[in-house]
């Protein structure tokens, strides 16, 4: 039997994901043909090159480790809430790096986002243009022999890619789900519960293909993956992290299908660990700034990246000790964006 936890929070990459026990019978998926996870055997830095530092320096709490493992074992999405700067979006990069899940797929949510956006994008105008070009090459008989297949004008979105039948889970970040319109959480319910979806354009086109298989582009890559008769069903349920800044409430049915983790502002010990991971051992000036940060963090106008920025400037400036403290204290409120400041 595998040992709990699979995700340890130590930031040491390993292949423990392959030792997960079979899923609960109600969360067992059998999609195929099985696809290898991209870069599964590559260096851990290949997870997401632009997020490597965040993944390497993430400081997981014991509660975070336990609930990440609960989501992995139960094959359920992890809903992460908390104030800005507590590491909500960084968590998925740390887990993907440690468990070698490949590049993180990311879906940034806005008020205009729809389920369709996350699953796939299809451009019918480019297909029409390609069909007319093909007709012109055949002598002007438009539509005489349309070889511009739908799959050449269709790309899977981050959610659609995550649900492909990979051999090991993909990591998917659905960022700021609370910014969506009222319908999106409910629209996600069926897809995340069933682990599958259809692409109607490919379903209709399947009758024209000898084997009904279309090769489509996956999100984040120029490689094509097979989709049989327009239907996609996962095999290893993806590690899905949904983040929320608490700007709205979610439907009870949606919450029941998620494992929920609430991240709190770090205490002095955790802040010291964060500073150590990013900038080395905290010196006396850094500890003074940590104390000042904690005295003001409760007001909600500061996030952890502002503390790190202030400490970095204090260490970089050629000033005496008192001037360093004054400079960092004065600048701290202006050195980060509290709306989007997950840096650890």
Protein Blocks (a to p, Z undefined) as FASTA:
>chain_A
ZZddfblolopacfklmmpccddfklcccbdcddddehklmcfklmpmmlmmmmmmpccd
fklmmmmmmmmmnopacddeddehilmmmmmmmmmmmnonojaddddddfkbcfklmmpc
cdfklmmmmmmmmmmmnnopghklccbdfklmcccdfklmmmpccfbdcddddehkllpc
fklmmmmmmmmmnopacdfklmmmmmmpmnlpacdddehiabdcddeehiacdfbdcddd
dddehlaccdfklmmmpccdddddddfklmmmmmmmmnopadfklmmmmmmmmmmmmnop
acfklmmmmmmmmmmpccdfklmmmmmmmmmmmnccfklocfZZ
